[in-house]
Amino acid sequence: MSLQNAVLLALNVLALSIGQVLFKLAARGLDGSDSLLRQVVFNPYLIAALVVYALATGMWVALLRQVPLHVAYPFVALAFVLVPLMAHWVLGEPLRWQTLAGAGVIFVGVWISGLE
């Protein structure tokens, strides 16, 4: 895989992870003070998350023109590492040792699946 495609895969995983944090922020903004539809439609975090996901989807489709799915898809698992880290840093959620151990297993799995 080329360096350019590896960087694009990393950016895609980062975008997906940012989108998840934005979805969580959007969910925090739903307080019941207004109708659910109105809260969803006018939720800036939800709009931002949808835009980020749309961009990530476009990037993913472009990547799949160059990279076989069996090579690209395991990299998506890295979002399972980034999202808990971002949730800890941005949202103040606890970061448990089990999460870090699982992240290590995921890294090994992605490395093994990326061997050619």
C-alpha positions in Angstrom: 0.0 0.0 0.0 1.3 3.4 -0.8 2.1 6.0 1.8 -0.6 8.3 0.4 -3.3 5.5 0.8 -2.0 4.8 4.4 -2.3 8.5 5.3 -5.8 8.6 3.8 -6.8 5.5 5.7 -5.5 7.1 8.9 -7.4 10.3 8.2 -10.6 8.3 7.5 -10.2 6.5 10.9 -9.6 9.9 12.6 -12.7 11.4 10.9 -14.9 8.4 12.0 -13.6 8.8 15.5 -14.3 12.6 15.6 -17.7 11.8 14.2 -18.4 9.5 17.2 -17.4 12.2 19.7 -19.6 14.7 17.9 -22.5 12.2 18.1 -22.0 11.9 21.8 -22.0 15.7 22.2 -25.2 15.8 20.1 -26.8 13.2 22.4 -25.8 15.3 25.5 -27.6 18.2 24.0 -31.0 16.4 23.9 -32.6 17.6 27.1 -36.3 17.3 26.6 -36.9 21.0 26.7 -38.2 21.0 23.2 -39.6 18.4 20.7 -37.1 15.7 19.9 -37.4 16.6 16.1 -36.6 20.2 16.8 -33.7 19.3 19.1 -32.2 17.0 16.4 -32.7 19.3 13.4 -31.1 22.3 15.2 -28.3 20.4 17.0 -25.0 21.8 15.7 -23.0 18.8 17.0 -25.3 16.4 15.1 -25.0 18.5 11.9 -21.2 18.5 12.3 -21.1 14.8 12.9 -23.2 14.1 9.8 -20.9 16.3 7.7 -17.8 14.6 9.0 -19.3 11.2 8.3 -20.3 12.3 4.8 -16.8 13.4 4.1 -15.4 10.2 5.6 -17.7 8.1 3.4 -16.5 10.0 0.3 -12.9 9.4 1.3 -13.6 5.7 2.0 -15.1 5.2 -1.5 -12.2 7.0 -3.1 -9.8 4.8 -1.1 -11.5 1.6 -2.1 -10.8 2.5 -5.8 -7.1 2.0 -4.9 -6.9 -0.3 -1.9 -8.5 -3.8 -1.7 -11.3 -4.0 0.9 -9.5 -6.9 2.7 -6.5 -4.6 3.2 -8.4 -1.3 4.0 -11.1 -2.6 6.3 -9.0 -3.8 9.2 -7.7 -0.3 9.6 -11.3 0.8 10.6 -10.8 -1.2 13.8 -8.4 1.5 14.9 -11.4 3.7 15.6 -12.1 1.3 18.5 -8.8 2.6 19.9 -9.2 6.3 19.1 -12.8 6.8 20.2 -12.2 5.8 23.8 -9.0 7.9 23.9 -10.9 10.9 22.5 -13.8 10.3 24.8 -11.4 10.5 27.7 -9.6 13.6 26.5 -12.6 15.5 25.2 -15.6 14.3 27.2 -13.8 13.3 30.4 -14.9 9.7 30.3 -12.9 7.2 32.3 -10.2 5.3 30.6 -9.9 1.8 32.0 -7.0 -0.6 31.8 -9.2 -3.1 29.9 -9.7 -0.5 27.2 -5.9 -0.1 26.8 -5.4 -3.9 26.8 -8.1 -4.2 24.1 -6.4 -1.5 22.1 -3.2 -3.5 22.2 -5.0 -6.5 20.9 -6.6 -4.5 18.1 -3.2 -3.0 17.1 -1.8 -6.5 16.9 -4.8 -7.7 14.8 -4.5 -4.8 12.4 -0.8 -5.4 12.0 -1.3 -9.1 11.4 -4.1 -8.5 8.9 -1.9 -6.0 7.1 1.0 -8.3 6.5 1.4 -9.2 2.9 
